[in-house]
Amino acid sequence: MDDDRIRIRPMAPADCDRVAEIRIGSWRSAYRGLIPQSYLDALDVAQDAERRRGYFSQGDGSVVDLVAVRAGEIVGWACHGPYRDGEVRTEDVELYAIYVDPGRYGAGIGHALLQESVRRCTAAGRPRMLLWVLKDNARARRFYERAGFHADGAEEPFEVEGVEVPEVRYTRELTPHR
């Protein structure tokens, strides 16, 4: 069943619509009860897809977008690039996003995307990967912890429609295999 295998490839501009569907669907599923429902309901796939197309046309190559494909269909998306610490850029890398089609949670897609991002960043000589996750998103936190990440104590305020939804930072050392 080679067709059922998860393949990871670079995202193309033509993938923006499907990636937006996955991102919005995943937000509505994963963040239900964590972010105000009115905000989630107002998310717009067409606007998100247009924003993604803009990122592609303006990108300088420092941000890497990957898609997971199974049976010919895009089923997940991840994005990583330089760590954002205000205006300061470090040698570290940040996982900006990783989303899976909500109907396919638990199928190994997120793991495959994360492993490919880690592999690429390790090969590029990046010392650490960092990411931000909603403090109350227990499912996502367990996912990252199983993948070798740990909370490093940093927190950032994040507000959505007047509701505080703080984020915590996770980190993982990237060590090349010898």
VEXTORKE-112313 format. One line per field, with one value per atom (N, C-alpha, C, O): residue number from 0; atom name; residue in one letter; x, y, z. Coordinates in pm, whole numbers. Example, Ala and Ser with C-alpha at 12.3 -4.5 7.8 and 13.67 -1.06 7.14 Angstrom:
<sites>
pos <- [0; 0; 0; 0; 1; 1; 1; 1]
site <- [N; CA; C; O; N; CA; C; O]
code <- [A; A; A; A; S; S; S; S]
u <- [1319; 1230; 1320; 1424; 1285; 1367; 1290; 1341]
v <- [-569; -450; -330; -332; -225; -106; 3; 114]
w <- [780; 780; 780; 846; 708; 714; 787; 804]
</sites>
This chain:
<sites>
pos <- [0; 0; 0; 0; 1; 1; 1; 1; 2; 2; 2; 2; 3; 3; 3; 3; 4; 4; 4; 4; 5; 5; 5; 5; 6; 6; 6; 6; 7; 7; 7; 7; 8; 8; 8; 8; 9; 9; 9; 9; 10; 10; 10; 10; 11; 11; 11; 11; 12; 12; 12; 12; 13; 13; 13; 13; 14; 14; 14; 14; 15; 15; 15; 15; 16; 16; 16; 16; 17; 17; 17; 17; 18; 18; 18; 18; 19; 19; 19; 19; 20; 20; 20; 20; 21; 21; 21; 21; 22; 22; 22; 22; 23; 23; 23; 23; 24; 24; 24; 24; 25; 25; 25; 25; 26; 26; 26; 26; 27; 27; 27; 27; 28; 28; 28; 28; 29; 29; 29; 29; 30; 30; 30; 30; 31; 31; 31; 31; 32; 32; 32; 32; 33; 33; 33; 33; 34; 34; 34; 34; 35; 35; 35; 35; 36; 36; 36; 36; 37; 37; 37; 37; 38; 38; 38; 38; 39; 39; 39; 39; 40; 40; 40; 40; 41; 41; 41; 41; 42; 42; 42; 42; 43; 43; 43; 43; 44; 44; 44; 44; 45; 45; 45; 45; 46; 46; 46; 46; 47; 47; 47; 47; 48; 48; 48; 48; 49; 49; 49; 49; 50; 50; 50; 50; 51; 51; 51; 51; 52; 52; 52; 52; 53; 53; 53; 53; 54; 54; 54; 54; 55; 55; 55; 55; 56; 56; 56; 56; 57; 57; 57; 57; 58; 58; 58; 58; 59; 59; 59; 59; 60; 60; 60; 60; 61; 61; 61; 61; 62; 62; 62; 62; 63; 63; 63; 63; 64; 64; 64; 64; 65; 65; 65; 65; 66; 66; 66; 66; 67; 67; 67; 67; 68; 68; 68; 68; 69; 69; 69; 69; 70; 70; 70; 70; 71; 71; 71; 71; 72; 72; 72; 72; 73; 73; 73; 73; 74; 74; 74; 74; 75; 75; 75; 75; 76; 76; 76; 76; 77; 77; 77; 77; 78; 78; 78; 78; 79; 79; 79; 79; 80; 80; 80; 80; 81; 81; 81; 81; 82; 82; 82; 82; 83; 83; 83; 83; 84; 84; 84; 84; 85; 85; 85; 85; 86; 86; 86; 86; 87; 87; 87; 87; 88; 88; 88; 88; 89; 89; 89; 89; 90; 90; 90; 90; 91; 91; 91; 91; 92; 92; 92; 92; 93; 93; 93; 93; 94; 94; 94; 94; 95; 95; 95; 95; 96; 96; 96; 96; 97; 97; 97; 97; 98; 98; 98; 98; 99; 99; 99; 99; 100; 100; 100; 100; 101; 101; 101; 101; 102; 102; 102; 102; 103; 103; 103; 103; 104; 104; 104; 104; 105; 105; 105; 105; 106; 106; 106; 106; 107; 107; 107; 107; 108; 108; 108; 108; 109; 109; 109; 109; 110; 110; 110; 110; 111; 111; 111; 111; 112; 112; 112; 112; 113; 113; 113; 113; 114; 114; 114; 114; 115; 115; 115; 115; 116; 116; 116; 116; 117; 117; 117; 117; 118; 118; 118; 118; 119; 119; 119; 119; 120; 120; 120; 120; 121; 121; 121; 121; 122; 122; 122; 122; 123; 123; 123; 123; 124; 124; 124; 124; 125; 125; 125; 125; 126; 126; 126; 126; 127; 127; 127; 127; 128; 128; 128; 128; 129; 129; 129; 129; 130; 130; 130; 130; 131; 131; 131; 131; 132; 132; 132; 132; 133; 133; 133; 133; 134; 134; 134; 134; 135; 135; 135; 135; 136; 136; 136; 136; 137; 137; 137; 137; 138; 138; 138; 138; 139; 139; 139; 139; 140; 140; 140; 140; 141; 141; 141; 141; 142; 142; 142; 142; 143; 143; 143; 143; 144; 144; 144; 144; 145; 145; 145; 145; 146; 146; 146; 146; 147; 147; 147; 147; 148; 148; 148; 148; 149; 149; 149; 149; 150; 150; 150; 150; 151; 151; 151; 151; 152; 152; 152; 152; 153; 153; 153; 153; 154; 154; 154; 154; 155; 155; 155; 155; 156; 156; 156; 156; 157; 157; 157; 157; 158; 158; 158; 158; 159; 159; 159; 159; 160; 160; 160; 160; 161; 161; 161; 161; 162; 162; 162; 162; 163; 163; 163; 163; 164; 164; 164; 164; 165; 165; 165; 165; 166; 166; 166; 166; 167; 167; 167; 167; 168; 168; 168; 168; 169; 169; 169; 169; 170; 170; 170; 170; 171; 171; 171; 171; 172; 172; 172; 172; 173; 173; 173; 173; 174; 174; 174; 174; 175; 175; 175; 175; 176; 176; 176; 176; 177; 177; 177; 177]
site <- [N; CA; C; O; N; CA; C; O; N; CA; C; O; N; CA; C; O; N; CA; C; O; N; CA; C; O; N; CA; C; O; N; CA; C; O; N; CA; C; O; N; CA; C; O; N; CA; C; O; N; CA; C; O; N; CA; C; O; N; CA; C; O; N; CA; C; O; N; CA; C; O; N; CA; C; O; N; CA; C; O; N; CA; C; O; N; CA; C; O; N; CA; C; O; N; CA; C; O; N; CA; C; O; N; CA; C; O; N; CA; C; O; N; CA; C; O; N; CA; C; O; N; CA; C; O; N; CA; C; O; N; CA; C; O; N; CA; C; O; N; CA; C; O; N; CA; C; O; N; CA; C; O; N; CA; C; O; N; CA; C; O; N; CA; C; O; N; CA; C; O; N; CA; C; O; N; CA; C; O; N; CA; C; O; N; CA; C; O; N; CA; C; O; N; CA; C; O; N; CA; C; O; N; CA; C; O; N; CA; C; O; N; CA; C; O; N; CA; C; O; N; CA; C; O; N; CA; C; O; N; CA; C; O; N; CA; C; O; N; CA; C; O; N; CA; C; O; N; CA; C; O; N; CA; C; O; N; CA; C; O; N; CA; C; O; N; CA; C; O; N; CA; C; O; N; CA; C; O; N; CA; C; O; N; CA; C; O; N; CA; C; O; N; CA; C; O; N; CA; C; O; N; CA; C; O; N; CA; C; O; N; CA; C; O; N; CA; C; O; N; CA; C; O; N; CA; C; O; N; CA; C; O; N; CA; C; O; N; CA; C; O; N; CA; C; O; N; CA; C; O; N; CA; C; O; N; CA; C; O; N; CA; C; O; N; CA; C; O; N; CA; C; O; N; CA; C; O; N; CA; C; O; N; CA; C; O; N; CA; C; O; N; CA; C; O; N; CA; C; O; N; CA; C; O; N; CA; C; O; N; CA; C; O; N; CA; C; O; N; CA; C; O; N; CA; C; O; N; CA; C; O; N; CA; C; O; N; CA; C; O; N; CA; C; O; N; CA; C; O; N; CA; C; O; N; CA; C; O; N; CA; C; O; N; CA; C; O; N; CA; C; O; N; CA; C; O; N; CA; C; O; N; CA; C; O; N; CA; C; O; N; CA; C; O; N; CA; C; O; N; CA; C; O; N; CA; C; O; N; CA; C; O; N; CA; C; O; N; CA; C; O; N; CA; C; O; N; CA; C; O; N; CA; C; O; N; CA; C; O; N; CA; C; O; N; CA; C; O; N; CA; C; O; N; CA; C; O; N; CA; C; O; N; CA; C; O; N; CA; C; O; N; CA; C; O; N; CA; C; O; N; CA; C; O; N; CA; C; O; N; CA; C; O; N; CA; C; O; N; CA; C; O; N; CA; C; O; N; CA; C; O; N; CA; C; O; N; CA; C; O; N; CA; C; O; N; CA; C; O; N; CA; C; O; N; CA; C; O; N; CA; C; O; N; CA; C; O; N; CA; C; O; N; CA; C; O; N; CA; C; O; N; CA; C; O; N; CA; C; O; N; CA; C; O; N; CA; C; O; N; CA; C; O; N; CA; C; O; N; CA; C; O; N; CA; C; O; N; CA; C; O; N; CA; C; O; N; CA; C; O; N; CA; C; O; N; CA; C; O; N; CA; C; O; N; CA; C; O; N; CA; C; O; N; CA; C; O; N; CA; C; O; N; CA; C; O; N; CA; C; O; N; CA; C; O; N; CA; C; O; N; CA; C; O; N; CA; C; O; N; CA; C; O; N; CA; C; O; N; CA; C; O; N; CA; C; O; N; CA; C; O; N; CA; C; O; N; CA; C; O]
code <- [M; M; M; M; D; D; D; D; D; D; D; D; D; D; D; D; R; R; R; R; I; I; I; I; R; R; R; R; I; I; I; I; R; R; R; R; P; P; P; P; M; M; M; M; A; A; A; A; P; P; P; P; A; A; A; A; D; D; D; D; C; C; C; C; D; D; D; D; R; R; R; R; V; V; V; V; A; A; A; A; E; E; E; E; I; I; I; I; R; R; R; R; I; I; I; I; G; G; G; G; S; S; S; S; W; W; W; W; R; R; R; R; S; S; S; S; A; A; A; A; Y; Y; Y; Y; R; R; R; R; G; G; G; G; L; L; L; L; I; I; I; I; P; P; P; P; Q; Q; Q; Q; S; S; S; S; Y; Y; Y; Y; L; L; L; L; D; D; D; D; A; A; A; A; L; L; L; L; D; D; D; D; V; V; V; V; A; A; A; A; Q; Q; Q; Q; D; D; D; D; A; A; A; A; E; E; E; E; R; R; R; R; R; R; R; R; R; R; R; R; G; G; G; G; Y; Y; Y; Y; F; F; F; F; S; S; S; S; Q; Q; Q; Q; G; G; G; G; D; D; D; D; G; G; G; G; S; S; S; S; V; V; V; V; V; V; V; V; D; D; D; D; L; L; L; L; V; V; V; V; A; A; A; A; V; V; V; V; R; R; R; R; A; A; A; A; G; G; G; G; E; E; E; E; I; I; I; I; V; V; V; V; G; G; G; G; W; W; W; W; A; A; A; A; C; C; C; C; H; H; H; H; G; G; G; G; P; P; P; P; Y; Y; Y; Y; R; R; R; R; D; D; D; D; G; G; G; G; E; E; E; E; V; V; V; V; R; R; R; R; T; T; T; T; E; E; E; E; D; D; D; D; V; V; V; V; E; E; E; E; L; L; L; L; Y; Y; Y; Y; A; A; A; A; I; I; I; I; Y; Y; Y; Y; V; V; V; V; D; D; D; D; P; P; P; P; G; G; G; G; R; R; R; R; Y; Y; Y; Y; G; G; G; G; A; A; A; A; G; G; G; G; I; I; I; I; G; G; G; G; H; H; H; H; A; A; A; A; L; L; L; L; L; L; L; L; Q; Q; Q; Q; E; E; E; E; S; S; S; S; V; V; V; V; R; R; R; R; R; R; R; R; C; C; C; C; T; T; T; T; A; A; A; A; A; A; A; A; G; G; G; G; R; R; R; R; P; P; P; P; R; R; R; R; M; M; M; M; L; L; L; L; L; L; L; L; W; W; W; W; V; V; V; V; L; L; L; L; K; K; K; K; D; D; D; D; N; N; N; N; A; A; A; A; R; R; R; R; A; A; A; A; R; R; R; R; R; R; R; R; F; F; F; F; Y; Y; Y; Y; E; E; E; E; R; R; R; R; A; A; A; A; G; G; G; G; F; F; F; F; H; H; H; H; A; A; A; A; D; D; D; D; G; G; G; G; A; A; A; A; E; E; E; E; E; E; E; E; P; P; P; P; F; F; F; F; E; E; E; E; V; V; V; V; E; E; E; E; G; G; G; G; V; V; V; V; E; E; E; E; V; V; V; V; P; P; P; P; E; E; E; E; V; V; V; V; R; R; R; R; Y; Y; Y; Y; T; T; T; T; R; R; R; R; E; E; E; E; L; L; L; L; T; T; T; T; P; P; P; P; H; H; H; H; R; R; R; R]
u <- [83; 0; 87; 79; 169; 258; 179; 228; 56; -26; -69; -103; -68; -111; 3; -18; 123; 241; 233; 181; 285; 292; 420; 529; 406; 522; 525; 421; 643; 661; 731; 831; 678; 740; 727; 644; 810; 795; 657; 603; 604; 475; 494; 599; 393; 393; 280; 185; 288; 179; 42; -59; 37; -92; -152; -270; -73; -121; -187; -242; -184; -230; -376; -408; -464; -605; -622; -691; -560; -574; -508; -562; -392; -325; -414; -423; -478; -568; -686; -726; -741; -849; -803; -873; -684; -630; -604; -639; -542; -509; -635; -642; -734; -857; -932; -980; -944; -1011; -943; -1009; -811; -735; -752; -767; -749; -773; -910; -922; -1012; -1148; -1162; -1240; -1087; -1092; -1004; -1052; -877; -781; -800; -770; -849; -856; -997; -1020; -1091; -1226; -1217; -1160; -1275; -1271; -1147; -1142; -1047; -925; -923; -869; -982; -990; -1138; -1216; -1179; -1322; -1382; -1323; -1497; -1562; -1594; -1588; -1629; -1661; -1541; -1557; -1420; -1299; -1280; -1252; -1296; -1280; -1383; -1350; -1506; -1613; -1586; -1629; -1515; -1488; -1369; -1347; -1292; -1178; -1227; -1328; -1155; -1199; -1091; -978; -1128; -1033; -979; -859; -1066; -1022; -922; -822; -948; -855; -722; -615; -729; -606; -524; -402; -590; -520; -453; -341; -523; -465; -344; -245; -351; -237; -117; -4; -141; -33; 30; 152; -52; 3; 93; 196; 53; 135; 269; 372; 269; 395; 488; 609; 432; 516; 579; 697; 501; 553; 655; 739; 650; 740; 853; 941; 851; 948; 1091; 1115; 1184; 1326; 1395; 1517; 1317; 1373; 1412; 1452; 1401; 1441; 1332; 1361; 1209; 1098; 1070; 1060; 1057; 1035; 894; 860; 814; 681; 684; 732; 631; 625; 481; 404; 445; 313; 330; 425; 235; 229; 122; 12; 157; 66; 44; 139; -83; -118; -226; -326; -205; -300; -333; -447; -231; -248; -312; -333; -345; -412; -323; -258; -320; -248; -328; -446; -260; -327; -264; -314; -156; -93; 6; 46; 44; 134; 218; 169; 343; 433; 515; 536; 561; 637; 742; 711; 866; 973; 1064; 1069; 1137; 1229; 1306; 1309; 1369; 1451; 1370; 1254; 1434; 1367; 1341; 1429; 1220; 1179; 1188; 1106; 1285; 1299; 1299; 1403; 1181; 1171; 1239; 1210; 1327; 1401; 1530; 1597; 1565; 1690; 1673; 1576; 1766; 1767; 1883; 1993; 1857; 1960; 1990; 1930; 2081; 2110; 2002; 1996; 1916; 1810; 1704; 1697; 1622; 1512; 1382; 1380; 1275; 1144; 1047; 1039; 974; 862; 745; 690; 707; 600; 463; 373; 448; 316; 329; 420; 236; 219; 72; 21; 4; -139; -169; -109; -265; -307; -457; -530; -504; -647; -713; -677; -808; -866; -922; -923; -968; -1020; -910; -939; -786; -673; -577; -463; -622; -538; -502; -584; -382; -339; -292; -266; -281; -242; -93; -50; -16; 128; 168; 286; 73; 102; 180; 281; 135; 206; 346; 441; 359; 491; 584; 699; 533; 614; 658; 773; 568; 603; 708; 805; 687; 782; 919; 1021; 923; 1051; 1125; 1247; 1052; 1117; 1169; 1278; 1094; 1141; 1267; 1365; 1265; 1382; 1500; 1612; 1478; 1586; 1650; 1772; 1567; 1618; 1696; 1802; 1645; 1710; 1841; 1938; 1842; 1965; 2070; 2186; 2029; 2121; 2176; 2288; 2097; 2140; 2229; 2275; 2253; 2343; 2280; 2352; 2149; 2082; 2098; 2081; 2131; 2155; 2029; 2030; 1921; 1798; 1677; 1681; 1567; 1437; 1349; 1343; 1283; 1191; 1053; 1039; 952; 815; 732; 769; 619; 524; 395; 349; 338; 214; 123; 171; -8; -100; -81; -76; -71; -44; -146; -110; -271; -377; -403; -498; -321; -339; -263; -152; -324; -258; -223; -116; -308; -281; -154; -68; -142; -23; 102; 209; 88; 205; 255; 376; 164; 205; 273; 373; 219; 277; 424; 511; 449; 586; 676; 793; 624; 704; 745; 857; 655; 689; 797; 871; 806; 905; 1036; 1121; 1052; 1179; 1188; 1295; 1078; 1076; 1041; 978; 1082; 1044; 1018; 1081; 925; 898; 1020; 1076; 1062; 1183; 1153; 1245; 1026; 989; 946; 890; 969; 929; 779; 727; 713; 571; 551; 622; 453; 417; 267; 190; 226; 83; 32; 101; -85; -150; -295; -357; -351; -488; -570; -528; -687; -779; -915; -976; -960; -1090; -1104; -1208; -998; -1001; -981; -987; -958; -938; -791; -731; -732; -592; -580; -647; -495; -462; -310; -254; -244; -98; -35; -90; 84; 163; 287; 338; 333; 458; 554; 513; 683; 785; 841; 869; 856; 920; 1048; 1059; 1144; 1272; 1324; 1288; 1407; 1474; 1610; 1622; 1711; 1845; 1845; 1783; 1915; 1928; 2072; 2165; 2088; 2220; 2232; 2153; 2332; 2350; 2385; 2460; 2330; 2367; 2505; 2538; 2583; 2720; 2730; 2837]
v <- [-120; 0; 125; 207; 140; 254; 385; 488; 382; 501; 555; 673; 470; 511; 571; 622; 566; 620; 772; 837; 828; 974; 1022; 975; 1113; 1174; 1322; 1388; 1371; 1514; 1579; 1528; 1692; 1766; 1916; 1958; 1996; 2141; 2186; 2132; 2283; 2340; 2424; 2487; 2425; 2506; 2608; 2587; 2717; 2815; 2754; 2799; 2653; 2588; 2515; 2480; 2493; 2422; 2515; 2468; 2644; 2741; 2720; 2731; 2690; 2672; 2554; 2565; 2441; 2323; 2345; 2304; 2411; 2440; 2531; 2511; 2629; 2717; 2638; 2661; 2545; 2460; 2381; 2374; 2324; 2245; 2334; 2298; 2449; 2540; 2587; 2581; 2633; 2683; 2569; 2585; 2454; 2339; 2294; 2259; 2295; 2253; 2354; 2314; 2483; 2583; 2561; 2561; 2542; 2527; 2401; 2398; 2298; 2174; 2179; 2154; 2211; 2204; 2315; 2295; 2430; 2545; 2570; 2669; 2481; 2494; 2490; 2398; 2591; 2600; 2670; 2705; 2692; 2762; 2906; 2995; 2927; 3058; 3088; 2997; 3214; 3246; 3187; 3200; 3124; 3060; 3161; 3128; 3285; 3387; 3414; 3439; 3409; 3428; 3310; 3330; 3189; 3069; 3068; 3033; 3105; 3105; 3207; 3189; 3315; 3422; 3393; 3465; 3289; 3257; 3226; 3159; 3275; 3263; 3193; 3241; 3080; 3000; 3079; 3076; 3149; 3223; 3332; 3351; 3405; 3509; 3449; 3503; 3335; 3270; 3223; 3239; 3166; 3119; 3236; 3225; 3348; 3465; 3516; 3557; 3515; 3555; 3462; 3508; 3332; 3235; 3262; 3256; 3293; 3325; 3448; 3455; 3546; 3666; 3632; 3688; 3542; 3500; 3439; 3464; 3359; 3296; 3399; 3389; 3497; 3595; 3689; 3745; 3707; 3799; 3730; 3797; 3599; 3524; 3538; 3557; 3528; 3537; 3401; 3393; 3294; 3160; 3115; 3000; 3203; 3164; 3084; 3016; 3093; 3018; 2897; 2909; 2781; 2656; 2606; 2584; 2589; 2532; 2391; 2369; 2296; 2157; 2109; 2152; 2020; 1958; 1808; 1750; 1746; 1600; 1555; 1609; 1454; 1403; 1255; 1179; 1215; 1073; 1044; 1115; 939; 898; 1014; 1031; 1095; 1204; 1330; 1427; 1330; 1445; 1509; 1440; 1641; 1713; 1697; 1728; 1646; 1617; 1689; 1678; 1764; 1838; 1940; 1935; 2032; 2142; 2180; 2182; 2211; 2263; 2376; 2383; 2464; 2580; 2612; 2621; 2630; 2669; 2772; 2785; 2843; 2946; 3005; 2948; 3119; 3180; 3206; 3246; 3184; 3211; 3360; 3442; 3394; 3533; 3574; 3530; 3655; 3709; 3860; 3925; 3916; 4058; 4081; 4011; 4177; 4206; 4126; 4127; 4056; 3981; 3846; 3775; 3810; 3678; 3600; 3653; 3477; 3392; 3278; 3271; 3191; 3073; 2966; 2870; 2984; 2887; 2895; 2991; 2792; 2785; 2774; 2722; 2824; 2818; 2740; 2760; 2651; 2585; 2680; 2694; 2745; 2845; 2779; 2829; 2668; 2607; 2461; 2422; 2383; 2245; 2211; 2214; 2180; 2151; 2030; 2009; 1952; 1830; 1838; 1892; 1784; 1773; 1712; 1601; 1782; 1734; 1591; 1523; 1547; 1411; 1305; 1186; 1349; 1255; 1266; 1220; 1327; 1333; 1191; 1100; 1174; 1045; 947; 831; 990; 900; 909; 850; 984; 994; 1108; 1124; 1186; 1294; 1406; 1452; 1451; 1556; 1512; 1589; 1388; 1334; 1336; 1376; 1293; 1292; 1434; 1455; 1529; 1669; 1722; 1785; 1696; 1744; 1681; 1751; 1550; 1483; 1539; 1554; 1569; 1626; 1766; 1801; 1847; 1981; 1971; 2042; 1882; 1862; 1814; 1863; 1720; 1667; 1779; 1791; 1858; 1966; 2069; 2116; 2105; 2206; 2153; 2227; 2027; 1964; 1963; 1997; 1922; 1917; 2056; 2068; 2160; 2297; 2352; 2466; 2272; 2313; 2400; 2464; 2404; 2485; 2417; 2295; 2493; 2431; 2388; 2287; 2465; 2436; 2468; 2553; 2398; 2433; 2476; 2409; 2589; 2641; 2653; 2660; 2656; 2674; 2729; 2718; 2786; 2838; 2759; 2730; 2724; 2646; 2706; 2754; 2703; 2753; 2675; 2552; 2748; 2687; 2579; 2476; 2600; 2505; 2399; 2321; 2395; 2295; 2168; 2143; 2089; 1969; 1869; 1807; 1852; 1755; 1791; 1706; 1918; 1963; 1954; 1915; 1989; 1983; 1839; 1815; 1744; 1602; 1560; 1488; 1604; 1572; 1618; 1540; 1742; 1793; 1725; 1698; 1699; 1631; 1491; 1448; 1420; 1286; 1295; 1199; 1410; 1430; 1488; 1528; 1493; 1538; 1685; 1733; 1758; 1899; 1912; 1823; 2023; 2049; 2199; 2283; 2230; 2370; 2427; 2364; 2547; 2605; 2716; 2785; 2734; 2833; 2967; 3049; 2993; 3120; 3117; 3016; 3228; 3243; 3377; 3474; 3381; 3506; 3526; 3431; 3649; 3674; 3669; 3710; 3619; 3615; 3644; 3580; 3741; 3781; 3769; 3812; 3709; 3694; 3747; 3692; 3853; 3914; 3940; 3913; 3994; 4030; 3916; 3936; 3796; 3679; 3641; 3624; 3627; 3586; 3436; 3354; 3402; 3262; 3254; 3252; 3248; 3253; 3134; 3024; 3161; 3059; 3028; 3113; 2905; 2864; 2821; 2771; 2842; 2807; 2669; 2634; 2592; 2460; 2465; 2543; 2383; 2380; 2237; 2149; 2217; 2088; 2114; 2188; 2054; 2062; 1980; 1874; 2030; 1959; 1909; 1988; 1781; 1721; 1637; 1545; 1667; 1584; 1440; 1415; 1347; 1205; 1183; 1232; 1110; 1083; 941; 898]
w <- [0; 0; 0; 92; -101; -113; -115; -70; -169; -182; -45; -33; 57; 190; 272; 382; 218; 286; 294; 203; 403; 417; 349; 382; 256; 191; 228; 232; 253; 286; 168; 118; 124; 14; 41; 121; -28; -14; -63; -159; 4; -36; -161; -180; -247; -369; -359; -283; -434; -431; -459; -405; -543; -574; -455; -457; -351; -231; -130; -31; -154; -54; -12; 107; -106; -70; 25; 126; -7; 79; 215; 317; 217; 343; 429; 550; 368; 443; 501; 614; 424; 476; 598; 699; 588; 699; 820; 932; 798; 908; 980; 1103; 906; 967; 1035; 1148; 969; 1030; 1157; 1255; 1156; 1273; 1387; 1502; 1355; 1459; 1523; 1645; 1440; 1492; 1577; 1671; 1544; 1620; 1744; 1855; 1727; 1836; 1939; 2057; 1897; 1987; 2041; 2110; 2010; 2064; 2217; 2275; 2280; 2425; 2479; 2597; 2393; 2434; 2383; 2449; 2267; 2202; 2183; 2156; 2196; 2181; 2052; 1944; 2065; 1951; 1840; 1722; 1880; 1779; 1689; 1569; 1745; 1665; 1570; 1451; 1622; 1538; 1426; 1312; 1457; 1356; 1246; 1132; 1279; 1182; 1091; 994; 1121; 1035; 895; 877; 796; 657; 574; 563; 515; 437; 317; 291; 245; 126; 163; 94; 272; 315; 359; 330; 430; 475; 355; 353; 256; 135; 63; 14; 56; -11; 66; 6; 198; 281; 256; 245; 246; 218; 82; 68; -18; -150; -143; -209; -61; -42; 21; -17; 119; 182; 79; 81; -11; -113; -205; -238; -246; -343; -280; -350; -148; -80; -5; 49; -1; 79; 29; -90; 124; 89; 97; 87; 116; 121; 260; 278; 360; 495; 568; 666; 519; 578; 490; 368; 554; 481; 514; 630; 409; 422; 364; 253; 441; 399; 404; 490; 313; 318; 327; 274; 396; 404; 306; 302; 227; 126; 151; 172; 150; 164; 60; 49; -16; -120; -214; -257; -246; -341; -284; -358; -155; -94; 12; 90; 13; 118; 247; 252; 351; 477; 596; 708; 573; 681; 627; 511; 714; 677; 797; 910; 772; 875; 815; 694; 903; 858; 964; 1083; 921; 1013; 948; 825; 1033; 984; 1100; 1209; 1077; 1182; 1309; 1304; 1423; 1550; 1563; 1537; 1602; 1616; 1763; 1844; 1796; 1931; 1917; 1927; 1893; 1861; 1727; 1629; 1722; 1599; 1589; 1485; 1697; 1702; 1634; 1660; 1547; 1484; 1545; 1561; 1578; 1636; 1539; 1431; 1575; 1494; 1510; 1433; 1611; 1636; 1527; 1450; 1524; 1429; 1508; 1619; 1450; 1515; 1428; 1307; 1491; 1424; 1440; 1550; 1331; 1336; 1342; 1410; 1272; 1262; 1223; 1150; 1272; 1226; 1247; 1359; 1138; 1141; 1055; 950; 1103; 1035; 1013; 1096; 902; 876; 1000; 1039; 1062; 1189; 1183; 1285; 1070; 1058; 1057; 1054; 1061; 1053; 1171; 1163; 1279; 1399; 1443; 1432; 1492; 1544; 1439; 1472; 1314; 1205; 1170; 1072; 1249; 1224; 1133; 1103; 1087; 992; 1058; 1004; 1174; 1246; 1283; 1273; 1326; 1361; 1239; 1249; 1123; 1001; 963; 926; 973; 943; 1040; 999; 1168; 1269; 1248; 1254; 1223; 1203; 1081; 1084; 974; 856; 883; 838; 957; 993; 1079; 1056; 1178; 1264; 1181; 1199; 1091; 1007; 923; 918; 859; 774; 856; 813; 972; 1054; 1113; 1125; 1150; 1200; 1089; 1112; 969; 855; 821; 771; 849; 821; 933; 925; 1035; 1142; 1249; 1327; 1254; 1357; 1494; 1504; 1599; 1729; 1804; 1874; 1790; 1863; 1780; 1691; 1809; 1754; 1870; 1973; 1852; 1952; 1890; 1768; 1974; 1927; 2041; 2158; 2007; 2105; 2092; 1982; 2206; 2208; 2315; 2418; 2291; 2391; 2521; 2521; 2630; 2761; 2795; 2853; 2762; 2798; 2690; 2702; 2586; 2481; 2519; 2471; 2606; 2661; 2552; 2559; 2454; 2348; 2272; 2249; 2232; 2158; 2246; 2199; 2371; 2459; 2474; 2473; 2487; 2494; 2364; 2367; 2251; 2120; 2115; 2076; 2153; 2147; 2250; 2221; 2367; 2469; 2424; 2448; 2359; 2306; 2198; 2175; 2133; 2026; 2080; 2001; 2212; 2268; 2303; 2339; 2293; 2330; 2478; 2536; 2538; 2677; 2695; 2630; 2783; 2816; 2885; 2975; 2844; 2903; 3003; 3049; 3037; 3137; 3081; 3155; 2954; 2894; 2862; 2815; 2889; 2857; 2788; 2815; 2700; 2634; 2644; 2630; 2667; 2665; 2521; 2428; 2506; 2375; 2404; 2489; 2335; 2362; 2234; 2127; 2248; 2136; 2182; 2273; 2118; 2150; 2300; 2360; 2361; 2500; 2598; 2719; 2547; 2633; 2631; 2525; 2750; 2762; 2732; 2795; 2637; 2606; 2596; 2486; 2711; 2712; 2640; 2632; 2588; 2521; 2604; 2676; 2594; 2657; 2548; 2443; 2574; 2475; 2505; 2619; 2398; 2405; 2324; 2229; 2362; 2292; 2281; 2360; 2182; 2164; 2102; 2004; 2160; 2102; 1973; 1965; 1873; 1746; 1734; 1721; 1740; 1736; 1611; 1590; 1528; 1408; 1446; 1540; 1370; 1390; 1333; 1226; 1406; 1360; 1311; 1267]
</sites>
